[in-house]
């Protein structure tokens, strides 16, 4: 049990004088004590508050201690319950223990004895909660591979991440699909004071809304069909750690509202639950969408955007950091586990460097996996690369080829290509950037450098 923790305790006893004495004495010992005067009230209290331990009388009106014990123990994780009885018999003790009681004491009991028993019960409850969370985490990916880069912009980005990771401010990572947004999110976690705790991630666009809600918030037993047990959600699993919401722009308006409430209050309810759960986590989100445009189109909440973009980083696409390609190729070929090193021919490497990589690092990784399957005697040649990579090289060389007169420079040809593409899409810069295989930001920079403006 963590030191300094104030144990949340419920006393359930129909003898008001007994419950008040216990409340007074245990409050002096730094317990957070509540009182219920019958079994039904004890159940209602336990459904609304996450108690660590309940000390409950065996004989009470409306619902006796055994009945209340059985109902309360259906929750997971449930509080530990110590039974009190003035008429202890072997039969009642066995019945209480079989129903899930931690232990029992006979009335009148010594406060010192009850104090020791409550603290031991709380230690067991802490272990129960940790085991439940660890079982859920085992099914989730928690490794944090390092980013591989030699690129100046990427190194500056990582330096900024390291400086801002010490805060608990929410972070937003922007970038095209496949650029490595999850690795940057893991870097935020690894450089933070929360590094020893869990890094929990989920792709908001990969799961349908109803399932995503139960994944994020967890659910109580019976909340929906097949909910046979209670399950903690991502917010609980990320408690004291980092929660990474990839493709946050895909969240439905309803879940955007619920997420905003969690970020503001740091409390929530499980699906089908009435018990408020408190959490402490650092949010890192990512998207390949323009969230300002999404706000203008009323597809993303402006107030939520302001909550998640306290710290913002934008990852450049792979075509803007060509100096990383050789390093990444070496990294991916070394991950094969083969004893003999895999070599890449100079021709194949040139093709890889000239390709525009619309799928970014993820596409490069897939291309290298395919190439290693086709490689003969550990050597990757141009024949091992897919057609789009080879054809991409021909397209780029055709653009770069000097005019017959020998007077046109590469810059002139690029300027002409940009103008032709803009005319083709009626000067829609977003569409032009897509056709040119560059980001809108890069296109705007080139327009300024070539002093191009719509006439």
C-alpha positions in Angstrom: 0.0 0.0 0.0 1.4 3.4 -0.9 2.5 5.5 2.0 0.5 8.6 2.9 -2.7 7.2 1.4 -5.9 8.1 3.2 -8.0 4.9 3.3 -11.6 5.4 2.3 -13.7 3.4 4.9 -17.4 2.7 5.2 -18.9 1.7 8.5 -22.3 -0.1 8.1 -24.0 -0.7 11.4 -27.6 -0.2 12.5 -26.4 0.6 16.1 -25.9 4.3 15.6 -23.9 4.7 18.8 -21.5 2.0 17.7 -21.0 3.4 14.2 -20.5 7.0 15.6 -17.8 5.8 18.1 -16.0 3.8 15.3 -16.2 6.8 13.0 -14.8 9.2 15.6 -11.9 6.9 16.6 -10.9 5.8 13.1 -11.1 9.3 11.8 -8.4 10.2 14.4 -6.2 7.5 12.7 -6.3 9.3 9.4 -9.2 7.3 7.8 -11.7 9.0 5.5 -14.8 7.5 7.2 -18.5 7.4 6.0 -21.4 5.8 7.9 -24.4 3.8 6.7 -27.1 2.5 9.1 -28.5 -0.5 7.2 -27.4 -3.0 4.5 -29.4 -1.3 1.7 -27.7 2.0 2.3 -24.3 0.3 2.5 -24.8 -1.1 -1.0 -26.0 2.3 -2.4 -22.9 4.0 -0.9 -20.6 1.4 -2.3 -22.0 1.8 -5.8 -21.3 5.5 -5.7 -17.9 5.7 -3.9 -14.8 3.7 -4.4 -14.2 2.5 -0.8 -11.1 0.6 0.1 -12.6 -1.3 3.0 -16.1 -1.7 4.5 -16.7 -2.7 8.1 -20.2 -4.1 8.2 -22.5 -5.5 10.9 -23.9 -9.0 10.2 -27.4 -8.2 11.4 -29.1 -5.2 10.0 -32.6 -4.2 8.9 -33.8 -4.2 5.2 -30.8 -6.2 4.0 -28.5 -8.1 6.3 -24.7 -8.1 6.2 -24.4 -11.3 4.1 -26.8 -10.1 1.5 -25.1 -6.7 1.2 -21.7 -8.5 1.1 -22.8 -10.6 -1.9 -24.1 -7.6 -3.9 -21.0 -5.4 -3.2 -18.6 -8.2 -4.1 -20.1 -8.3 -7.7 -18.1 -5.2 -8.5 -14.5 -5.5 -9.8 -12.3 -4.4 -8.1 -14.5 -4.5 -5.0 -13.7 -3.2 -1.5 -12.5 -5.6 1.1 -15.2 -6.3 3.7 -14.7 -7.0 7.4 -17.8 -8.4 9.2 -18.8 -7.5 12.7 -21.1 -9.7 14.8 -22.3 -9.9 18.4 -23.3 -13.5 18.0 -20.4 -15.1 16.2 -20.9 -18.8 15.3 -18.7 -21.0 13.1 -21.5 -21.3 10.6 -21.9 -17.5 10.1 -18.1 -17.1 9.9 -17.8 -19.7 7.2 -20.8 -18.2 5.3 -19.3 -14.8 5.4 -15.8 -16.0 4.2 -17.4 -18.0 1.4 -19.3 -14.9 0.3 -16.0 -13.0 0.0 -15.4 -11.4 3.4 -11.8 -10.6 4.2 -12.3 -11.4 7.9 -14.7 -11.0 10.8 -14.5 -9.7 14.4 -16.9 -10.1 17.3 -18.4 -7.2 19.2 -17.2 -5.4 21.2 -13.8 -5.3 19.4 -10.7 -3.3 20.2 -10.0 -0.3 18.0 -6.3 -1.2 17.8 -7.3 -4.7 16.5 -9.8 -3.3 14.0 -7.2 -0.7 12.9 -4.6 -3.4 12.1 -7.2 -5.6 10.3 -8.4 -2.6 8.1 -4.9 -1.8 7.0 -4.1 -5.4 6.1 -7.4 -5.6 4.2 -6.5 -2.4 2.3 -3.1 -3.8 1.3 -4.9 -6.8 -0.2 -7.3 -4.5 -2.0 -4.5 -2.6 -3.5 -2.9 -5.8 -4.8 -6.3 -6.8 -6.2 -6.6 -3.6 -8.1 -3.0 -3.8 -9.4 -3.5 -7.3 -10.6 -6.7 -6.4 -12.4 -4.9 -3.5 -14.2 -1.8 -5.5 -15.0 -4.0 -8.3 -16.6 -5.6 -5.7 -18.8 -2.2 -4.1 -19.6 -0.7 -7.4 -20.6 -2.9 -7.4 -23.7 -1.7 -3.9 -24.7 1.6 -2.8 -26.3 3.8 -0.9 -23.9 7.2 -1.0 -25.5 8.8 2.3 -26.5 11.2 1.9 -29.4 13.5 4.8 -30.1 13.1 7.1 -33.1 15.8 6.6 -35.7 16.9 9.9 -37.4 19.9 11.9 -38.6 17.7 14.7 -39.8 18.2 18.2 -38.3 14.5 19.0 -38.1 13.7 15.8 -36.4 16.5 16.3 -33.9 15.2 19.7 -33.1 11.7 18.3 -32.7 13.0 15.6 -30.3 14.9 18.3 -28.3 11.7 20.3 -28.0 9.8 17.1 -26.9 12.4 16.4 -24.2 12.2 20.0 -22.9 8.3 20.0 -22.7 7.9 16.4 -21.5 8.7 17.5 -17.9 5.3 19.3 -17.8 1.9 17.7 -17.5 0.5 19.9 -20.3 -1.5 18.1 -23.0 0.4 17.6 -26.3 -0.8 17.4 -29.8 1.3 15.7 -32.6 0.6 16.6 -36.2 1.8 14.8 -39.3 0.8 12.6 -42.2 0.0 8.9 -41.7 3.1 6.8 -41.2 5.5 9.6 -40.1 6.0 8.1 -36.6 3.5 10.0 -34.4 3.2 7.1 -31.9 7.0 7.1 -31.5 7.0 10.8 -30.7 4.2 10.2 -28.2 6.3 7.5 -26.6 9.2 10.0 -26.4 6.9 12.4 -24.5 6.3 9.6 -22.0 9.9 8.4 -21.8 11.3 11.9 -21.1 8.6 12.6 -18.5 8.4 12.0 -14.7 5.7 9.5 -15.5 8.1 7.2 -17.4 7.9 4.4 -14.7 4.1 4.2 -15.2 2.0 2.9 -18.1 1.9 4.3 -21.6 -1.6 3.4 -22.9 -2.5 4.0 -26.5 -5.5 3.6 -28.8 -6.4 4.5 -32.4 -9.7 6.5 -32.3 -10.3 5.8 -35.9 -9.9 2.0 -35.8 -12.8 1.2 -33.4 -16.5 1.8 -33.8 -18.0 4.4 -31.4 -19.8 2.2 -29.0 -16.8 -0.1 -28.5 -14.4 2.9 -28.3 -16.5 4.4 -25.4 -16.3 1.2 -23.4 -12.5 0.9 -24.1 -11.9 4.5 -23.0 -14.2 4.6 -19.9 -14.4 0.9 -19.0 -17.7 -0.7 -18.0 -19.5 -2.3 -15.1 -20.8 -5.8 -15.0 -24.2 -6.0 -16.8 -23.7 -2.7 -18.6 -24.5 -4.3 -21.9 -24.8 -7.8 -23.5 -21.8 -10.0 -22.7 -20.5 -7.7 -20.0 -20.0 -10.6 -17.6 -17.4 -8.8 -15.5 -16.4 -5.2 -14.8 -13.5 -3.9 -16.7 -11.3 -0.8 -16.2 -11.0 1.6 -19.2 -8.0 3.3 -20.7 -8.3 6.3 -18.4 -7.9 4.1 -15.4 -5.1 2.1 -16.9 -3.2 5.3 -17.7 -3.6 6.6 -14.1 -0.3 8.3 -13.2 1.0 7.6 -16.7 0.4 8.7 -20.2 -2.7 8.2 -22.5 -2.1 8.5 -26.2 -5.1 9.0 -28.4 -4.1 8.5 -32.0 -6.2 10.0 -34.8 -8.2 12.1 -32.2 -9.9 13.9 -35.1 -12.0 10.7 -35.7 -13.7 11.0 -32.3 -17.5 11.5 -32.6 -19.0 14.7 -31.3 -20.5 12.8 -28.3 -17.2 11.3 -27.3 -15.5 14.7 -27.8 -17.8 16.1 -25.1 -17.1 13.2 -22.7 -13.4 13.5 -23.2 -13.5 17.2 -22.6 -15.3 16.6 -19.3 -12.6 14.1 -18.2 -9.8 16.5 -19.1 -11.5 19.3 -17.1 -12.6 17.4 -14.0 -10.2 14.4 -14.1 -13.2 12.3 -13.1 -15.6 10.0 -15.0 -18.1 7.2 -14.7 -17.7 3.7 -16.3 -20.3 2.7 -18.8 -23.3 1.5 -16.8 -21.7 2.8 -13.6 -22.7 5.3 -11.0 -19.4 5.4 -9.1 -17.2 8.4 -9.9 -13.6 7.4 -10.7 -10.8 9.9 -10.3 -7.7 9.7 -12.5 -4.4 11.5 -13.1 -2.8 11.1 -16.5 -1.0 13.1 -19.1 -2.8 13.3 -22.5 -0.9 13.1 -25.8 -3.0 13.2 -28.9 -2.2 12.9 -32.6 -3.9 13.5 -35.9 -3.2 13.7 -39.7 -6.2 16.1 -40.0 -6.2 19.9 -40.0 -8.1 20.4 -36.8 -8.6 24.1 -37.4 -10.4 23.2 -40.6 -12.3 20.6 -38.7 -13.4 23.2 -36.2 -14.5 25.6 -39.0 -16.6 22.7 -40.5 -18.1 22.0 -37.0 -16.6 18.5 -36.9 -14.3 19.1 -34.0 -15.0 21.1 -30.8 -13.0 24.3 -30.5 -12.8 24.1 -26.7 -11.5 20.5 -26.9 -8.8 21.7 -29.4 -7.6 24.3 -26.9 -7.4 21.6 -24.2 -5.2 19.3 -26.2 -2.8 21.6 -28.1 -1.0 23.3 -25.2 2.2 21.7 -26.7 2.2 21.1 -30.4 4.7 19.4 -32.6 4.5 18.7 -36.4 6.5 15.8 -37.8 7.9 16.4 -41.3 7.1 13.8 -44.0 9.8 11.4 -45.1 10.2 13.1 -48.5 11.3 16.2 -46.6 14.0 14.3 -44.7 15.6 12.2 -47.4 18.8 12.0 -45.3 17.0 9.6 -43.0 16.2 7.0 -45.7 19.6 5.2 -45.7 19.6 5.1 -41.9 16.0 3.7 -41.7 16.8 1.1 -44.4 19.8 0.0 -42.3 17.6 -0.1 -39.2 14.9 -2.2 -40.9 17.3 -4.7 -42.4 19.0 -5.2 -39.0 15.7 -6.1 -37.4 15.5 -9.3 -39.4 17.4 -11.4 -36.8 19.4 -13.0 -39.6 23.1 -13.8 -38.8 24.3 -12.6 -42.2 23.8 -8.8 -42.9 21.4 -7.8 -45.6 23.0 -5.5 -48.2 21.3 -3.0 -50.4 22.7 -2.2 -53.9 23.5 1.4 -54.8 20.9 1.3 -57.6 18.2 0.2 -55.1 19.2 2.8 -52.6 19.0 5.5 -55.2 15.5 4.4 -56.1 14.5 4.5 -52.4 16.0 8.0 -52.0 14.2 9.4 -55.1 10.7 8.0 -54.3 8.2 10.4 -52.8 7.0 8.0 -50.0 3.3 9.0 -49.7 3.0 6.4 -46.9 6.1 7.8 -45.2 8.2 5.6 -42.8 5.5 3.0 -42.5 5.5 2.5 -46.3 9.3 2.3 -46.3 9.2 -0.4 -43.6 6.7 -2.5 -45.6 8.8 -2.1 -48.8 11.9 -3.3 -47.0 10.1 -6.3 -45.5 9.0 -7.2 -49.0 12.4 -6.6 -50.4 14.1 -8.9 -47.8 11.7 -11.7 -48.7 12.7 -11.4 -52.4 16.4 -10.8 -51.8 18.7 -13.5 -52.9 21.9 -14.3 -50.9 21.3 -11.4 -48.6 21.3 -8.8 -51.3 18.5 -6.3 -52.1 18.6 -5.1 -55.7 16.2 -2.9 -57.7 14.3 -6.0 -58.8 13.3 -6.5 -55.2 11.5 -3.2 -55.0 7.8 -2.7 -55.9 6.8 -1.1 -59.3 5.7 2.2 -57.7 9.1 2.8 -56.2 10.8 2.2 -59.6 8.3 4.2 -61.5 8.5 7.0 -59.0 12.3 7.3 -59.8 11.5 7.7 -63.5 8.9 10.4 -62.8 11.3 12.5 -60.7 14.1 12.2 -63.3 11.8 13.2 -66.0 11.0 16.4 -64.1 14.6 17.1 -63.4 15.8 16.4 -66.9 17.1 19.7 -68.6 15.3 21.1 -71.6 16.6 20.4 -75.0 18.0 23.9 -75.3 20.0 23.3 -72.1 18.8 26.7 -70.7 16.2 25.5 -68.2 17.3 24.9 -64.6 15.7 22.4 -62.2 14.2 25.4 -60.3 12.6 26.6 -63.5 11.1 23.2 -64.2 9.8 22.9 -60.6 8.2 26.4 -60.9 6.5 25.4 -64.2 5.3 22.1 -62.7 3.8 24.0 -59.7 2.1 26.5 -61.9 0.7 23.8 -64.2 -0.7 21.8 -61.2 -2.3 24.9 -59.7 -4.0 25.8 -63.0 -5.2 22.2 -63.2 -7.1 22.4 -59.8 -8.1 26.1 -60.2 -5.5 27.2 -57.7 -6.8 25.0 -54.9 -3.6 24.8 -52.9 -4.5 21.8 -50.8 -5.3 19.7 -53.9 -2.3 20.9 -55.7 -0.1 19.9 -52.7 -1.6 16.4 -52.9 -0.9 16.1 -56.6 2.6 17.3 -56.2 3.3 14.9 -53.3 4.2 17.6 -50.8 2.5 19.1 -47.8 0.5 22.4 -48.1 3.1 24.0 -45.8 5.9 23.1 -48.2 3.8 24.3 -51.2 3.3 27.7 -49.5 7.0 28.0 -48.9 7.8 27.2 -52.5 5.2 29.7 -53.7 6.9 32.4 -51.7 10.4 31.4 -52.8 9.3 31.6 -56.5 7.2 34.7 -55.9 4.1 33.0 -57.2 0.7 34.5 -56.6 -2.7 34.0 -58.2 -3.2 36.7 -60.9 
